[in-house]
Amino acid sequence: MSPILEILGQIMSALDDLKAEVAATLTVEQSAVTLIQGIAAQLVAALANQTNPDSALVDLTTQLKTNADALAAAVTANTPAAPPAPAPAP
């Protein structure tokens, strides 16, 4: 096999590994967003049933929502855009 083909094979393998790593990272980050949002929603539901909710719980709920929003924004900002469609052949 020629050295160029060997190098090309190594590059393609590294690219496949990188794609898999990016997909796994996005899945973990999105799972974290879902978890944080779920905890915040449970706190909101618990606070809705109280006549005089503890201000610390209200603050915690607000902080969880803020953290989830920040993480979601970071995931969105760091997600690569889809590549443009190739131009039609003339």
Buried (B, 14 or more C-beta within 10 A) or exposed (E): EEEEEEEEEEEEEEEEEEEEEEEEEBEEBBEBBEEBBEBBBEBBEEBEEEEEBEEEBBEBBEEBBEBBBEBBEEBEEEEEEEEEEEEEEE
